[in-house]
């Protein structure tokens, strides 16, 4: 059975635009040295996280503009 990365000690960051109202936000944490980024739902911090490679993360950021 394949398992994902151990994210128990990951340093999760929430956007400064999120505010403190507990709204619909995502959190991100840096991944491995290859530039991957982990993304999770801030309302469900013990739930699943997805891993985006550097090109996919950059495409996501580019799409925010």
Secondary structure, 3 states (H helix, E strand, C coil): CCCCCCCCCCCCEECCCCCCCCCCCEEEEECCCCCCEEEEECCCCCCCEEEECHHHHHHHHHHCC
